[in-house]
């Protein structure tokens, strides 16, 4: 009968020989408790709108609300983790983005407002939305209400409330985008994809900024979303702020410590924008908005109207989304043309 020590030595020698021949020996588990290597990523904790959130595994049936939020998931390659998305059909072209295949792989659950019944019918385990991007106390659709029925939530960082009533925004808009990409990369164990996206976005923004005007050469820019009695516009914490400033413009509403909010026309006239950017979406399209702006008598003396310097960007370019860096490049080119 072979000695036990000799058997152990032979087994070790055989293993070393296989390794030397290039054999791929991958253990099914590397922990004493049988935990697979892939599972060691979890649990993970991220900070979302000031709240620590723990995930014991990657959500498998995410419901997203609105186009920018949905495309964040697609850009990260997470369509297979989605139960579907909710958005109106007025949010512009969805066929030319690099991640357009996500729309074909995922269910368009509704063109109406997201609600608890839809989420439960979809058997969602997480809703990715935001304050005024789906979540709304007035309609009883909130993270707290979803938690009561066993559904988790992730809030869009652009929509984080900052403690001043219902004002939104706690960080610069592009940093909000990068924060969500990093958090979701960690939640879904795709951190390499998230970091690759962030790196490419930072480079695209840096390239645009390197050609943009600075200092006193920057043109004053106003973002017009909608509204006739009072215009809805962007403050310092919504996407247009970084899009305008990184493109080489001077955002005239940069002192508003909110994301999307209304102002008076008197303020617009007083700050005399040299360029107006129209947010194109909804029943009132860009052409109708342009016609209104050019015919509205209080604006007749504003530089942007006198010189017909009006630019149109789509809604998804201007809300937090992976299209923000491309919007910066596009607007930077327009501003350079106007400055010549």
N, C-alpha and C positions, 0 to 999 in steps of 0.2 A: 504494500500500500504506500503511495507516494507521501512523503512528509508534507504537512500543511504549509510549512514555510517555502518548500520548493514549489508548490502549486501557486502560491502568491507571487513568487518571483517570476514564474513563467507567464502568469497573467499580466504582470506589469510589463514584461518584455514584449508581449504580444501587442499591448496597447501602444507602447512606444514605437513599435515597428509600424503599426497602422498610421500613427501620427506622422512618422517620417515619410510614409508613402503618400501623404496628402489626404488621408481619409478625413471626412468631415464628421466629427463626432459631436453632436449637439444634444445635451441632456434635455429631457422634457421639462425638468424642473431643477432649479438651483437652490431652493430653500429647503430647510429641514421639514417644513410643513407641506412640501409639495407645491409651493407657489411657483407658477410659471414665470419665466423672465419677463414676458410682456406685461404681466399683471403688477409688476413691482412699481410701475409708474403711479399707481393709485394707492391710497387716496391723495388728491391734490386739493389745495386751497388757493383761491384767488380773491382779490379785493375788487368788488363791483359796486360802484357808487357809494363807497364808504363802508360797505358791509362785507365781512369775510364770509365766503361761501365755500363749502367743502363738497367735493364730488368723489364718490367711491368708485365710480366707473363712468365711462363716456356715455352721455345721453344717446339714445337710439332713435327716438321719434320726436324730433324738434319741429315745432311750428314757428315760423317766422312771420313777422308783420311788416309790410312795406318793402319797397324795392331795394333800397340801400342795405338794409339789414339782411335781406335774402341773399344779395350778392356778396356780402361778407362771407357767408357760409359757403357759397359756390367758389369764391376765390380761394378759400382754404381747402377745397376739394372735399367738402363735407355733405354733398347731396345725398349720399347713402345713409346719413344719420338723420335725415329729415322725413317727417310725415307729410309735409307740404308747406305751402306759403299762402299768405293772404295779401292781396293788393288790388287796387283798382286797375283798369286797363287804360289809364291815361298817363302813364309814367314814361312815355317815350320809347325809343328803339331798344329792344332787348336782344337783337340778333347780331350785333357787331362787337360785343364785349368778348374778351378772351375766355370767359367762363360761361358762355351762352349755353353750353351743353347741359348745364345744371337745370335749366328750365325744362328741358326735355326729359330729364330723369326724375323730376319731382312733380308732385300733384299741386295744381292751382286749386286750392280749397275753396276760395271765395273771392269775389270782386267787391264784396261789401265789407263792413267793419268786422274785425275779429271779435269774438265773444266766447264766453265760457263753454257754451253748448258745443260750438264748433271744435274747440280744443279737446273736449271730452270725447266727442264723436271720432276724432282723429287718433284717440288713445295716446295723446302727447305725454312725454315725460318732462319736457322743458319748453317754455315759450320764450323766444328771443324777440323782445319788443322794447318799447321805451315810453316814458311819459310824453303824452301827446303823439306818440308813434304807436298807438294801440292801447296802452294803459291809460285809464281815465276814471277817476273816482265817480264822476257824475253818472257814468254808465255802469258802475259796479264791477268794472273789469280791472283788477289790480293784482300785483304779485301776492298780496296778503290773501285775497279771495282765492287765487289759484292754489296757494299753499294749503288752504283748508280742504281742498278736494284732491290733494296729493300730487299736484303738478308744480315743478320747480320753475323758476324764472331767471333770465339773465337780462339786465337792463342795458340798453344802448348808452354808452358813456356820454355821448353828446347830450343826452336827455337827463342826466343826473341833476337833481334839484340841489341848489346851493345854500338852502337855509333862509333865503330871502323870499318868503311866501312860496309861490309856485314858480319863481324864476329858475331857469335851467342853465347848467353849465358850470363845471368845476375845473376845467383845464383847457388849454388851447385845442382847437378843433382837430388838427392833424394828430396831436398827441392822444386825443380821444380815440381816433381810428387805430393808431398803433397799439394803444392799451387794449382795445377789444381784440385785435388780432393776436396779441401776446396771450391774453387770458384764454381765448378760445383755443389757441394752439395748445395750451397746457391742459385745458379741460378735455380736449378730444385727442390728446397725445399726438399732435401734429406740429410740434414746436419748430421743427426744421422748416416746414412749409411756411409757417407764420413769419419766421425770421427772414426767409428768402423774400417774401412779399415786402416786408418792411424795408429791407435793404434796397430792393428795386424801386420802391416808392420814394425813399429818401433820395436816391440818385436822380430820379426824374424831377423831383422838386428842386434839387440843387442845380441841375442843369438849367431849369427855367429861371431860377433866381440869378444865375451867373450872367444872364443876358438882360435882366430886368432893370428898370430905372430905380434910382435910389434918391433919398433926400428930397430936396425941393423940386426934382424933376418928375416926381410921381404925380400921376393924374388922380384927382379926387373921384372916387367911385361910390355910387349908391346902388344897393341891391333892392330891386322892386319885386316882391313876391306877388302881391295882389292887393285889392282894396281901393275904393274910390274916396270915401269919406276920410279914412285914415289908412295910410299904407302899412302893410305888413312887411317887415324887413328883417335883416339879420343883425344881431348884436355881436359881441366879441367872442361868444362861445358856440356859434353855429358855423357850419362849413364855409360859407362865403367869406368870413373874416380872413381865414388863412389863405383861401383861394385868391382873394383880392390882394392881400399884402404880399404873399409870396410871388405873385405874378408881377409885382412892381407898382401896384396901385395904392392909394391912400384911402382906406375904408372910412367913410365919413361918419359911420355909426359905431366906431370902435370903442367909444366910451360907454356903450350900453352893456351892462353886466348881466346879460341874458343871452339866450340863443335866438329864437324867433320871437319877435315882439312887434307891437305897433308904435308908430310915432305920429307926430302931426306934420302936415304938409309944410307948415311954416318953418319947421326945423330943416326940412329938405331944402327949401328955397334959400334959407339963410346960409346953409353950408355949400350951396352952389356946386353940385357935382358936375364934373367934366365928362363923365361916362356913367351911363346907367346900364346895369346888368338885369335882364328880365329872367325870372324863374319860370320856365315853360312847363306847364302841367294844367290839368283840370279842364273844366268846361269853358273857362276863359283862357283861350290860347294866347301864344306870344303875339300874334298879329293884332288881336283885339286889345291886348295890353299896350302894345306900341301905339296904336291909334289913340287910345285914351290919353296916354302920356303926352303925345304931341298936340292934342287938342285941349288939354286941361289948362285953362287960362293962367292960373297961378304959377304954372311952370314955364310959361312962355319965355321968361328972361333967363332961365337956367342954362348954363353953358352947354350941357349935354344935349338939351333940346335944340338950342340955336344951331349947334354944329352937327346935329344928327349923329351923335355918337352913342348908339344903343347896341348892346350885345345881348344875344340870347344864349342861355345855357339851360339844359334840361334839369328837371327836378333832381334826378338821381346824381347829377354832377355836383349838386349844391348841398344836399343833405349828407350826413356821414356815410361814406361808401367807398369801395375800392376804386371808384372813378374819380375821386377828388384830385389825385396827382395829375391825371390827364387833363382835368379841367383847368388846373393851374397853368399847364403848358399852353393850352388853347387860349386862355385869357391873356397870358403874357404876350403872345403873338399879336393879339388884337390891340393891346395897349401900346405895343411898339409901333404899330401902324399909325395909331392915332397921334402919337408923339412926334411923328416925322414932320 
